[in-house]
């Protein structure tokens, strides 16, 4: 990666774009300025809050399969799936419960 992208940059936030060949490039990459990261420098590390992007942003490796990702990424994905499944089951059980007419009659 030696060649500038010659005005065809896909990089955001003033990232520097480089490509493998000047004519008909197959690959390009972005060199991000300070406080930005991601394949296109699309994420900012300044002003992080409590979000998965802030916590896991630097750990997620692009173009790498899930099996080869760090354990923190796999753990967060597993917990996210578990919470979604439990929430879905909770919603279905709530619908079943409140579709029962006798349960709806009990109360004030």
Secondary structure as the mmCIF struct_conf table of DSSP 4:
data_model
#
loop_
_struct_conf.conf_type_id
_struct_conf.id
_struct_conf.beg_label_comp_id
_struct_conf.beg_label_asym_id
_struct_conf.beg_label_seq_id
_struct_conf.end_label_comp_id
_struct_conf.end_label_asym_id
_struct_conf.end_label_seq_id
STRN STRN1 UNK A 3 UNK A 4
TURN_TY1_P TURN_TY1_P1 UNK A 6 UNK A 7
TURN_TY1_P TURN_TY1_P2 UNK A 13 UNK A 14
HELX_LH_PP_P HELX_LH_PP_P1 UNK A 15 UNK A 15
STRN STRN2 UNK A 16 UNK A 19
BEND BEND1 UNK A 20 UNK A 20
BEND BEND2 UNK A 22 UNK A 24
BEND BEND3 UNK A 26 UNK A 26
STRN STRN3 UNK A 28 UNK A 31
HELX_LH_PP_P HELX_LH_PP_P2 UNK A 32 UNK A 33
TURN_TY1_P TURN_TY1_P3 UNK A 34 UNK A 35
STRN STRN4 UNK A 36 UNK A 37
BEND BEND4 UNK A 38 UNK A 38
TURN_TY1_P TURN_TY1_P4 UNK A 39 UNK A 40
BEND BEND5 UNK A 41 UNK A 41
STRN STRN5 UNK A 43 UNK A 44
TURN_TY1_P TURN_TY1_P5 UNK A 46 UNK A 47
BEND BEND6 UNK A 50 UNK A 51
HELX_RH_AL_P HELX_RH_AL_P1 UNK A 52 UNK A 56
TURN_TY1_P TURN_TY1_P6 UNK A 57 UNK A 59
TURN_TY1_P TURN_TY1_P7 UNK A 62 UNK A 63
HELX_RH_3T_P HELX_RH_3T_P1 UNK A 66 UNK A 68
BEND BEND7 UNK A 69 UNK A 69
HELX_RH_AL_P HELX_RH_AL_P2 UNK A 71 UNK A 98
TURN_TY1_P TURN_TY1_P8 UNK A 99 UNK A 99
HELX_RH_AL_P HELX_RH_AL_P3 UNK A 101 UNK A 105
BEND BEND8 UNK A 106 UNK A 106
#
